């Protein structure tokens, strides 16, 4: 949706895939530039993985801005369940800007079938954010960080 809105306003419809470890889910953001600086449009119900102001000098810098907030947590009925992997940081790689303009707009404006797009994003070039030997040295998110992530903008009815 954000890429379509950017296109409507004369900007390129760029996406970036934030690739997670196998025990988490990827997240996709719409990219935009203001002058030479990158920003991102993203939507989630929680205070993480959201909008980024265009203050980042590179796409890698922008991807890194999501690193500390990209971790495993499970919130059910606003109660935090503590698990073995709770707080494990999972962001591993980011894609180069993926330009949707190479596809017919009707293909990516049709939100009923975007599996092809997820597959194309996964197959696009990705760059690691940290060396593999650093993964086991990462500090887990604290209980306070996890509790803050449990805040939500709107009520979810289960």
LOKEFI-943131 format. One record per atom (N, C-alpha, C): residue in one letter; atom name; x, y, z. Coordinates in nm, 2 decimals, decimal comma. Example, Ala and Ser with C-alpha at 12.3 -4.5 7.8 and 13.67 -1.06 7.14 Angstrom:
(pt "A" "N" (1,32 -0,57 0,78))
(pt "A" "CA" (1,23 -0,45 0,78))
(pt "A" "C" (1,32 -0,33 0,78))
(pt "S" "N" (1,28 -0,22 0,71))
(pt "S" "CA" (1,37 -0,11 0,71))
(pt "S" "C" (1,29 0,00 0,79))
# end
This chain:
(pt "X" "N" (0,08 -0,12 0,00))
(pt "X" "CA" (0,00 0,00 0,00))
(pt "X" "C" (0,09 0,13 0,00))
(pt "X" "N" (0,19 0,13 0,08))
(pt "X" "CA" (0,28 0,24 0,09))
(pt "X" "C" (0,35 0,27 -0,04))
(pt "X" "N" (0,39 0,16 -0,11))
(pt "X" "CA" (0,46 0,17 -0,24))
(pt "X" "C" (0,36 0,23 -0,34))
(pt "X" "N" (0,24 0,19 -0,34))
(pt "X" "CA" (0,14 0,25 -0,43))
(pt "X" "C" (0,12 0,40 -0,40))
(pt "X" "N" (0,11 0,43 -0,27))
(pt "X" "CA" (0,10 0,58 -0,24))
(pt "X" "C" (0,22 0,66 -0,28))
(pt "X" "N" (0,34 0,60 -0,26))
(pt "X" "CA" (0,46 0,67 -0,31))
(pt "X" "C" (0,45 0,69 -0,46))
(pt "X" "N" (0,41 0,59 -0,54))
(pt "X" "CA" (0,40 0,60 -0,68))
(pt "X" "C" (0,30 0,71 -0,72))
(pt "X" "N" (0,19 0,71 -0,65))
(pt "X" "CA" (0,08 0,81 -0,68))
(pt "X" "C" (0,14 0,95 -0,66))
(pt "X" "N" (0,23 0,97 -0,57))
(pt "X" "CA" (0,29 1,10 -0,54))
(pt "X" "C" (0,42 1,12 -0,62))
(pt "X" "N" (0,45 1,04 -0,73))
(pt "X" "CA" (0,56 1,06 -0,82))
(pt "X" "C" (0,69 1,01 -0,77))
(pt "X" "N" (0,69 0,92 -0,67))
(pt "X" "CA" (0,82 0,86 -0,62))
(pt "X" "C" (0,83 0,72 -0,67))
(pt "X" "N" (0,95 0,66 -0,66))
(pt "X" "CA" (0,96 0,52 -0,70))
(pt "X" "C" (0,90 0,43 -0,60))
(pt "X" "N" (0,84 0,32 -0,64))
(pt "X" "CA" (0,78 0,22 -0,55))
(pt "X" "C" (0,89 0,12 -0,50))
(pt "X" "N" (0,97 0,16 -0,40))
(pt "X" "CA" (1,08 0,08 -0,36))
(pt "X" "C" (1,04 0,00 -0,23))
(pt "X" "N" (1,08 -0,12 -0,22))
(pt "X" "CA" (1,07 -0,20 -0,10))
(pt "X" "C" (1,20 -0,25 -0,05))
(pt "X" "N" (1,21 -0,28 0,07))
(pt "X" "CA" (1,33 -0,35 0,13))
(pt "X" "C" (1,28 -0,46 0,22))
(pt "X" "N" (1,34 -0,58 0,20))
(pt "X" "CA" (1,30 -0,70 0,28))
(pt "X" "C" (1,40 -0,70 0,39))
(pt "X" "N" (1,35 -0,71 0,51))
(pt "X" "CA" (1,43 -0,73 0,63))
(pt "X" "C" (1,42 -0,87 0,67))
(pt "X" "N" (1,53 -0,95 0,64))
(pt "X" "CA" (1,52 -1,09 0,65))
(pt "X" "C" (1,56 -1,14 0,79))
(pt "X" "N" (1,48 -1,22 0,85))
(pt "X" "CA" (1,50 -1,27 0,98))
(pt "X" "C" (1,56 -1,41 0,98))
(pt "X" "N" (1,60 -1,46 1,10))
(pt "X" "CA" (1,64 -1,60 1,12))
(pt "X" "C" (1,52 -1,69 1,09))
(pt "X" "N" (1,55 -1,82 1,08))
(pt "X" "CA" (1,45 -1,91 1,05))
(pt "X" "C" (1,33 -1,92 1,15))
(pt "X" "N" (1,36 -1,88 1,28))
(pt "X" "CA" (1,25 -1,89 1,38))
(pt "X" "C" (1,17 -1,76 1,39))
(pt "X" "N" (1,19 -1,67 1,30))
(pt "X" "CA" (1,11 -1,55 1,30))
(pt "X" "C" (1,06 -1,52 1,16))
(pt "X" "N" (0,99 -1,41 1,14))
(pt "X" "CA" (0,93 -1,37 1,02))
(pt "X" "C" (1,00 -1,25 0,96))
(pt "X" "N" (1,01 -1,24 0,83))
(pt "X" "CA" (1,07 -1,12 0,76))
(pt "X" "C" (0,97 -1,01 0,78))
(pt "X" "N" (1,02 -0,89 0,75))
(pt "X" "CA" (0,93 -0,77 0,75))
(pt "X" "C" (0,97 -0,69 0,63))
(pt "X" "N" (0,87 -0,63 0,56))
(pt "X" "CA" (0,90 -0,55 0,44))
(pt "X" "C" (0,86 -0,41 0,47))
(pt "X" "N" (0,95 -0,31 0,43))
(pt "X" "CA" (0,92 -0,17 0,44))
(pt "X" "C" (0,93 -0,11 0,30))
(pt "X" "N" (0,85 0,00 0,29))
(pt "X" "CA" (0,86 0,08 0,17))
(pt "X" "C" (0,97 0,19 0,19))
(pt "X" "N" (1,06 0,20 0,09))
(pt "X" "CA" (1,17 0,30 0,10))
(pt "X" "C" (1,13 0,43 0,03))
(pt "X" "N" (1,19 0,54 0,08))
(pt "X" "CA" (1,18 0,67 0,01))
(pt "X" "C" (1,30 0,75 0,04))
(pt "X" "N" (1,33 0,84 -0,04))
(pt "X" "CA" (1,45 0,93 -0,02))
(pt "X" "C" (1,40 1,08 -0,02))
(pt "X" "N" (1,47 1,15 0,07))
(pt "X" "CA" (1,45 1,30 0,08))
(pt "X" "C" (1,60 1,35 0,05))
(pt "X" "N" (1,62 1,40 -0,07))
(pt "X" "CA" (1,76 1,44 -0,10))
(pt "X" "C" (1,84 1,32 -0,11))
(pt "X" "N" (1,95 1,31 -0,03))
(pt "X" "CA" (2,04 1,19 -0,03))
(pt "X" "C" (2,01 1,10 0,09))
(pt "X" "N" (1,91 1,12 0,17))
(pt "X" "CA" (1,88 1,04 0,28))
(pt "X" "C" (1,76 0,95 0,27))
(pt "X" "N" (1,77 0,83 0,33))
(pt "X" "CA" (1,67 0,73 0,32))
(pt "X" "C" (1,58 0,73 0,44))
(pt "X" "N" (1,45 0,70 0,41))
(pt "X" "CA" (1,35 0,68 0,52))
(pt "X" "C" (1,27 0,56 0,48))
(pt "X" "N" (1,18 0,52 0,57))
(pt "X" "CA" (1,09 0,40 0,54))
(pt "X" "C" (0,95 0,42 0,60))
(pt "X" "N" (0,86 0,36 0,53))
(pt "X" "CA" (0,72 0,36 0,57))
(pt "X" "C" (0,69 0,21 0,61))
(pt "X" "N" (0,64 0,19 0,73))
(pt "X" "CA" (0,61 0,06 0,77))
(pt "X" "C" (0,50 0,07 0,87))
(pt "X" "N" (0,42 -0,04 0,88))
(pt "X" "CA" (0,30 -0,03 0,97))
(pt "X" "C" (0,30 -0,16 1,05))
(pt "X" "N" (0,28 -0,15 1,18))
(pt "X" "CA" (0,26 -0,26 1,27))
(pt "X" "C" (0,18 -0,21 1,38))
(pt "X" "N" (0,11 -0,30 1,45))
(pt "X" "CA" (0,03 -0,26 1,57))
(pt "X" "C" (0,11 -0,23 1,69))
(pt "X" "N" (0,24 -0,26 1,69))
(pt "X" "CA" (0,33 -0,24 1,80))
(pt "X" "C" (0,43 -0,13 1,78))
(pt "X" "N" (0,50 -0,08 1,89))
(pt "X" "CA" (0,59 0,03 1,87))
(pt "X" "C" (0,72 0,00 1,81))
(pt "X" "N" (0,73 -0,12 1,74))
(pt "X" "CA" (0,85 -0,16 1,68))
(pt "X" "C" (0,83 -0,17 1,53))
(pt "X" "N" (0,94 -0,17 1,45))
(pt "X" "CA" (0,93 -0,19 1,31))
(pt "X" "C" (0,84 -0,09 1,24))
(pt "X" "N" (0,85 0,03 1,28))
(pt "X" "CA" (0,76 0,14 1,22))
(pt "X" "C" (0,84 0,23 1,13))
(pt "X" "N" (0,77 0,34 1,10))
(pt "X" "CA" (0,82 0,45 1,02))
(pt "X" "C" (0,96 0,49 1,06))
(pt "X" "N" (1,05 0,52 0,97))
(pt "X" "CA" (1,18 0,58 0,99))
(pt "X" "C" (1,19 0,71 0,92))
(pt "X" "N" (1,23 0,82 0,99))
(pt "X" "CA" (1,25 0,95 0,92))
(pt "X" "C" (1,37 0,94 0,82))
(pt "X" "N" (1,36 1,02 0,72))
(pt "X" "CA" (1,47 1,01 0,62))
(pt "X" "C" (1,60 1,08 0,67))
(pt "X" "N" (1,67 1,01 0,75))
(pt "X" "CA" (1,80 1,06 0,81))
(pt "X" "C" (1,91 0,97 0,79))
(pt "X" "N" (1,89 0,86 0,72))
(pt "X" "CA" (1,99 0,75 0,71))
(pt "X" "C" (2,07 0,77 0,57))
(pt "X" "N" (2,20 0,77 0,58))
(pt "X" "CA" (2,29 0,79 0,47))
(pt "X" "C" (2,29 0,68 0,37))
(pt "X" "N" (2,25 0,56 0,41))
(pt "X" "CA" (2,25 0,44 0,32))
(pt "X" "C" (2,14 0,35 0,36))
(pt "X" "N" (2,10 0,26 0,27))
(pt "X" "CA" (2,00 0,16 0,30))
(pt "X" "C" (2,05 0,07 0,41))
(pt "X" "N" (2,18 0,04 0,42))
(pt "X" "CA" (2,23 -0,04 0,53))
(pt "X" "C" (2,20 0,02 0,67))
(pt "X" "N" (2,23 0,15 0,67))
(pt "X" "CA" (2,21 0,23 0,80))
(pt "X" "C" (2,06 0,22 0,84))
(pt "X" "N" (1,98 0,24 0,74))
(pt "X" "CA" (1,83 0,23 0,77))
(pt "X" "C" (1,80 0,09 0,82))
(pt "X" "N" (1,85 -0,01 0,75))
(pt "X" "CA" (1,82 -0,15 0,80))
(pt "X" "C" (1,87 -0,17 0,94))
(pt "X" "N" (1,99 -0,12 0,97))
(pt "X" "CA" (2,04 -0,14 1,11))
(pt "X" "C" (1,95 -0,07 1,21))
(pt "X" "N" (1,88 0,04 1,17))
(pt "X" "CA" (1,79 0,10 1,27))
(pt "X" "C" (1,68 0,01 1,33))
(pt "X" "N" (1,66 -0,10 1,26))
(pt "X" "CA" (1,56 -0,19 1,30))
(pt "X" "C" (1,62 -0,31 1,39))
(pt "X" "N" (1,75 -0,31 1,39))
(pt "X" "CA" (1,82 -0,43 1,45))
(pt "X" "C" (1,78 -0,46 1,59))
(pt "X" "N" (1,78 -0,37 1,68))
(pt "X" "CA" (1,76 -0,39 1,82))
(pt "X" "C" (1,61 -0,42 1,86))
(pt "X" "N" (1,52 -0,38 1,77))
(pt "X" "CA" (1,38 -0,40 1,79))
(pt "X" "C" (1,33 -0,52 1,73))
(pt "X" "N" (1,42 -0,60 1,65))
(pt "X" "CA" (1,37 -0,71 1,58))
(pt "X" "C" (1,41 -0,84 1,66))
(pt "X" "N" (1,32 -0,88 1,74))
(pt "X" "CA" (1,35 -1,00 1,83))
(pt "X" "C" (1,22 -1,08 1,85))
(pt "X" "N" (1,24 -1,20 1,91))
(pt "X" "CA" (1,13 -1,29 1,93))
(pt "X" "C" (1,06 -1,25 2,06))
(pt "X" "N" (0,93 -1,24 2,05))
(pt "X" "CA" (0,84 -1,22 2,17))
(pt "X" "C" (0,71 -1,27 2,13))
(pt "X" "N" (0,63 -1,31 2,23))
(pt "X" "CA" (0,50 -1,36 2,21))
(pt "X" "C" (0,40 -1,30 2,31))
(pt "X" "N" (0,31 -1,23 2,25))
(pt "X" "CA" (0,21 -1,16 2,34))
(pt "X" "C" (0,07 -1,22 2,30))
(pt "X" "N" (0,01 -1,28 2,40))
(pt "X" "CA" (-0,12 -1,34 2,39))
(pt "X" "C" (-0,22 -1,27 2,49))
(pt "X" "N" (-0,32 -1,21 2,44))
(pt "X" "CA" (-0,41 -1,14 2,53))
(pt "X" "C" (-0,34 -1,04 2,62))
(pt "X" "N" (-0,24 -0,97 2,57))
(pt "X" "CA" (-0,16 -0,87 2,64))
(pt "X" "C" (-0,09 -0,93 2,76))
(pt "X" "N" (-0,06 -1,06 2,76))
(pt "X" "CA" (0,02 -1,12 2,87))
(pt "X" "C" (0,14 -1,18 2,80))
(pt "X" "N" (0,26 -1,14 2,85))
(pt "X" "CA" (0,38 -1,18 2,78))
(pt "X" "C" (0,41 -1,33 2,83))
(pt "X" "N" (0,43 -1,41 2,73))
(pt "X" "CA" (0,47 -1,55 2,76))
(pt "X" "C" (0,62 -1,56 2,76))
(pt "X" "N" (0,68 -1,61 2,86))
(pt "X" "CA" (0,82 -1,62 2,86))
(pt "X" "C" (0,86 -1,76 2,80))
(pt "X" "N" (0,95 -1,76 2,70))
(pt "X" "CA" (0,99 -1,88 2,64))
(pt "X" "C" (1,14 -1,89 2,64))
(pt "X" "N" (1,20 -2,00 2,59))
(pt "X" "CA" (1,34 -2,02 2,59))
(pt "X" "C" (1,41 -1,92 2,50))
(pt "X" "N" (1,35 -1,88 2,39))
(pt "X" "CA" (1,41 -1,79 2,30))
(pt "X" "C" (1,37 -1,65 2,31))
(pt "X" "N" (1,29 -1,62 2,42))
(pt "X" "CA" (1,24 -1,48 2,44))
(pt "X" "C" (1,35 -1,38 2,43))
(pt "X" "N" (1,33 -1,28 2,35))
(pt "X" "CA" (1,42 -1,17 2,34))
(pt "X" "C" (1,54 -1,19 2,24))
(pt "X" "N" (1,55 -1,31 2,18))
(pt "X" "CA" (1,65 -1,34 2,08))
(pt "X" "C" (1,64 -1,24 1,96))
(pt "X" "N" (1,75 -1,17 1,93))
(pt "X" "CA" (1,75 -1,08 1,82))
(pt "X" "C" (1,76 -1,17 1,69))
(pt "X" "N" (1,68 -1,13 1,59))
(pt "X" "CA" (1,67 -1,22 1,48))
(pt "X" "C" (1,69 -1,16 1,34))
(pt "X" "N" (1,71 -1,03 1,33))
(pt "X" "CA" (1,74 -0,96 1,20))
(pt "X" "C" (1,88 -1,01 1,15))
(pt "X" "N" (1,88 -1,06 1,03))
(pt "X" "CA" (2,00 -1,11 0,98))
(pt "X" "C" (2,05 -1,04 0,85))
(pt "X" "N" (1,96 -1,00 0,76))
(pt "X" "CA" (2,00 -0,94 0,63))
(pt "X" "C" (1,89 -0,84 0,58))
(pt "X" "N" (1,93 -0,77 0,49))
(pt "X" "CA" (1,84 -0,67 0,42))
(pt "X" "C" (1,86 -0,68 0,27))
(pt "X" "N" (1,76 -0,65 0,20))
(pt "X" "CA" (1,77 -0,66 0,05))
(pt "X" "C" (1,81 -0,52 0,00))
(pt "X" "N" (1,87 -0,52 -0,12))
(pt "X" "CA" (1,89 -0,39 -0,19))
(pt "X" "C" (1,75 -0,34 -0,23))
(pt "X" "N" (1,74 -0,21 -0,25))
(pt "X" "CA" (1,60 -0,16 -0,29))
(pt "X" "C" (1,54 -0,24 -0,40))
(pt "X" "N" (1,42 -0,28 -0,38))
(pt "X" "CA" (1,35 -0,36 -0,48))
(pt "X" "C" (1,25 -0,28 -0,55))
(pt "X" "N" (1,27 -0,25 -0,68))
(pt "X" "CA" (1,18 -0,15 -0,75))
(pt "X" "C" (1,06 -0,22 -0,81))
(pt "X" "N" (0,94 -0,19 -0,76))
(pt "X" "CA" (0,82 -0,25 -0,81))
(pt "X" "C" (0,78 -0,20 -0,95))
(pt "X" "N" (0,85 -0,09 -0,99))
(pt "X" "CA" (0,82 -0,03 -1,12))
(pt "X" "C" (0,85 -0,12 -1,24))
(pt "X" "N" (0,93 -0,22 -1,22))
(pt "X" "CA" (0,96 -0,32 -1,33))
(pt "X" "C" (0,84 -0,41 -1,35))
(pt "X" "N" (0,74 -0,41 -1,27))
(pt "X" "CA" (0,62 -0,49 -1,29))
(pt "X" "C" (0,50 -0,41 -1,32))
(pt "X" "N" (0,41 -0,47 -1,39))
(pt "X" "CA" (0,28 -0,40 -1,42))
(pt "X" "C" (0,21 -0,37 -1,29))
(pt "X" "N" (0,17 -0,24 -1,27))
(pt "X" "CA" (0,10 -0,20 -1,15))
(pt "X" "C" (-0,01 -0,29 -1,10))
(pt "X" "N" (-0,09 -0,35 -1,20))
(pt "X" "CA" (-0,20 -0,43 -1,16))
(pt "X" "C" (-0,16 -0,56 -1,09))
(pt "X" "N" (-0,03 -0,60 -1,11))
(pt "X" "CA" (0,02 -0,72 -1,04))
(pt "X" "C" (0,04 -0,69 -0,89))
(pt "X" "N" (0,10 -0,57 -0,86))
(pt "X" "CA" (0,13 -0,55 -0,72))
(pt "X" "C" (0,02 -0,46 -0,65))
(pt "X" "N" (-0,07 -0,41 -0,72))
(pt "X" "CA" (-0,18 -0,34 -0,65))
(pt "X" "C" (-0,29 -0,44 -0,61))
(pt "X" "N" (-0,28 -0,56 -0,66))
(pt "X" "CA" (-0,38 -0,66 -0,63))
(pt "X" "C" (-0,34 -0,73 -0,50))
(pt "X" "N" (-0,39 -0,69 -0,39))
(pt "X" "CA" (-0,35 -0,74 -0,26))
(pt "X" "C" (-0,40 -0,88 -0,24))
(pt "X" "N" (-0,49 -0,94 -0,32))
(pt "X" "CA" (-0,54 -1,07 -0,30))
(pt "X" "C" (-0,44 -1,18 -0,33))
(pt "X" "N" (-0,34 -1,15 -0,41))
(pt "X" "CA" (-0,24 -1,26 -0,44))
(pt "X" "C" (-0,10 -1,19 -0,46))
(pt "X" "N" (-0,03 -1,19 -0,35))
(pt "X" "CA" (0,11 -1,13 -0,36))
(pt "X" "C" (0,21 -1,23 -0,32))
(pt "X" "N" (0,18 -1,36 -0,33))
(pt "X" "CA" (0,28 -1,47 -0,31))
(pt "X" "C" (0,40 -1,45 -0,40))
(pt "X" "N" (0,37 -1,42 -0,53))
(pt "X" "CA" (0,48 -1,40 -0,63))
(pt "X" "C" (0,58 -1,29 -0,58))
(pt "X" "N" (0,52 -1,19 -0,52))
(pt "X" "CA" (0,61 -1,08 -0,48))
(pt "X" "C" (0,69 -1,12 -0,36))
(pt "X" "N" (0,64 -1,19 -0,27))
(pt "X" "CA" (0,72 -1,24 -0,15))
(pt "X" "C" (0,83 -1,33 -0,20))
(pt "X" "N" (0,80 -1,41 -0,30))
(pt "X" "CA" (0,91 -1,50 -0,36))
(pt "X" "C" (1,01 -1,42 -0,43))
(pt "X" "N" (0,97 -1,32 -0,51))
(pt "X" "CA" (1,07 -1,23 -0,58))
(pt "X" "C" (1,15 -1,16 -0,48))
(pt "X" "N" (1,10 -1,10 -0,37))
(pt "X" "CA" (1,17 -1,03 -0,27))
(pt "X" "C" (1,27 -1,13 -0,21))
(pt "X" "N" (1,23 -1,25 -0,17))
(pt "X" "CA" (1,32 -1,35 -0,11))
(pt "X" "C" (1,44 -1,38 -0,20))
(pt "X" "N" (1,41 -1,39 -0,34))
(pt "X" "CA" (1,51 -1,42 -0,43))
(pt "X" "C" (1,60 -1,30 -0,47))
(pt "X" "N" (1,57 -1,18 -0,43))
(pt "X" "CA" (1,65 -1,07 -0,47))
(pt "X" "C" (1,78 -1,06 -0,38))
(pt "X" "N" (1,88 -0,99 -0,43))
(pt "X" "CA" (2,00 -0,98 -0,35))
(pt "X" "C" (1,98 -0,93 -0,21))
(pt "X" "N" (2,04 -1,00 -0,12))
(pt "X" "CA" (2,04 -0,96 0,03))
(pt "X" "C" (2,18 -0,95 0,08))
(pt "X" "N" (2,20 -0,87 0,18))
(pt "X" "CA" (2,33 -0,84 0,24))
(pt "X" "C" (2,32 -0,87 0,39))
(pt "X" "N" (2,42 -0,94 0,44))
(pt "X" "CA" (2,42 -0,97 0,59))
(pt "X" "C" (2,44 -0,85 0,67))
(pt "X" "N" (2,38 -0,84 0,78))
(pt "X" "CA" (2,40 -0,73 0,87))
(pt "X" "C" (2,50 -0,75 0,98))
(pt "X" "N" (2,54 -0,88 1,00))
(pt "X" "CA" (2,65 -0,91 1,10))
(pt "X" "C" (2,71 -1,04 1,06))
(pt "X" "N" (2,84 -1,06 1,09))
(pt "X" "CA" (2,90 -1,19 1,07))
(pt "X" "C" (2,84 -1,30 1,15))
(pt "X" "N" (2,83 -1,42 1,09))
(pt "X" "CA" (2,77 -1,53 1,16))
(pt "X" "C" (2,83 -1,56 1,29))
(pt "X" "N" (2,96 -1,54 1,31))
(pt "X" "CA" (3,02 -1,57 1,44))
(pt "X" "C" (2,97 -1,47 1,55))
(pt "X" "N" (2,91 -1,36 1,52))
(pt "X" "CA" (2,86 -1,26 1,61))
(pt "X" "C" (2,72 -1,30 1,67))
(pt "X" "N" (2,65 -1,38 1,60))
(pt "X" "CA" (2,51 -1,41 1,63))
(pt "X" "C" (2,50 -1,47 1,77))
(pt "X" "N" (2,58 -1,56 1,81))
(pt "X" "CA" (2,57 -1,62 1,95))
(pt "X" "C" (2,62 -1,52 2,06))
(pt "X" "N" (2,68 -1,41 2,02))
(pt "X" "CA" (2,73 -1,31 2,12))
(pt "X" "C" (2,63 -1,20 2,14))
(pt "X" "N" (2,52 -1,20 2,07))
(pt "X" "CA" (2,42 -1,09 2,08))
(pt "X" "C" (2,35 -1,10 2,22))
(pt "X" "N" (2,32 -0,98 2,27))
(pt "X" "CA" (2,25 -0,97 2,40))
(pt "X" "C" (2,10 -0,98 2,36))
(pt "X" "N" (2,03 -1,06 2,44))
(pt "X" "CA" (1,88 -1,07 2,42))
(pt "X" "C" (1,81 -0,94 2,47))
(pt "X" "N" (1,70 -0,91 2,41))
(pt "X" "CA" (1,62 -0,80 2,46))
(pt "X" "C" (1,58 -0,82 2,60))
(pt "X" "N" (1,58 -0,72 2,68))
(pt "X" "CA" (1,55 -0,73 2,82))
(pt "X" "C" (1,40 -0,74 2,84))
(pt "X" "N" (1,36 -0,77 2,97))
(pt "X" "CA" (1,21 -0,79 3,00))
(pt "X" "C" (1,14 -0,65 2,97))
(pt "X" "N" (1,21 -0,54 3,01))
(pt "X" "CA" (1,15 -0,41 2,99))
(pt "X" "C" (1,13 -0,38 2,84))
(pt "X" "N" (1,23 -0,42 2,75))
(pt "X" "CA" (1,21 -0,40 2,61))
(pt "X" "C" (1,10 -0,48 2,56))
(pt "X" "N" (1,09 -0,60 2,60))
(pt "X" "CA" (0,98 -0,69 2,56))
(pt "X" "C" (0,85 -0,64 2,60))
(pt "X" "N" (0,84 -0,59 2,73))
(pt "X" "CA" (0,71 -0,53 2,78))
(pt "X" "C" (0,67 -0,41 2,70))
(pt "X" "N" (0,77 -0,33 2,66))
(pt "X" "CA" (0,74 -0,21 2,58))
(pt "X" "C" (0,69 -0,25 2,44))
(pt "X" "N" (0,74 -0,36 2,39))
(pt "X" "CA" (0,69 -0,41 2,26))
(pt "X" "C" (0,55 -0,46 2,27))
(pt "X" "N" (0,50 -0,49 2,39))
(pt "X" "CA" (0,37 -0,55 2,40))
(pt "X" "C" (0,26 -0,44 2,39))
(pt "X" "N" (0,30 -0,32 2,39))
(pt "X" "CA" (0,20 -0,21 2,38))
(pt "X" "C" (0,14 -0,22 2,24))
(pt "X" "N" (0,02 -0,18 2,22))
(pt "X" "CA" (-0,04 -0,19 2,09))
(pt "X" "C" (-0,12 -0,06 2,06))
(pt "X" "N" (-0,13 -0,03 1,94))
(pt "X" "CA" (-0,20 0,09 1,90))
(pt "X" "C" (-0,36 0,07 1,90))
(pt "X" "N" (-0,40 -0,04 1,86))
(pt "X" "CA" (-0,54 -0,07 1,86))
(pt "X" "C" (-0,57 -0,21 1,92))
(pt "X" "N" (-0,69 -0,23 1,97))
(pt "X" "CA" (-0,72 -0,36 2,04))
(pt "X" "C" (-0,74 -0,47 1,94))
(pt "X" "N" (-0,68 -0,58 1,98))
(pt "X" "CA" (-0,70 -0,70 1,90))
(pt "X" "C" (-0,80 -0,79 1,96))
(pt "X" "N" (-0,90 -0,83 1,89))
(pt "X" "CA" (-1,00 -0,92 1,94))
(pt "X" "C" (-0,97 -1,06 1,91))
(pt "X" "N" (-0,95 -1,14 2,01))
(pt "X" "CA" (-0,92 -1,29 1,98))
(pt "X" "C" (-1,04 -1,37 1,99))
# end
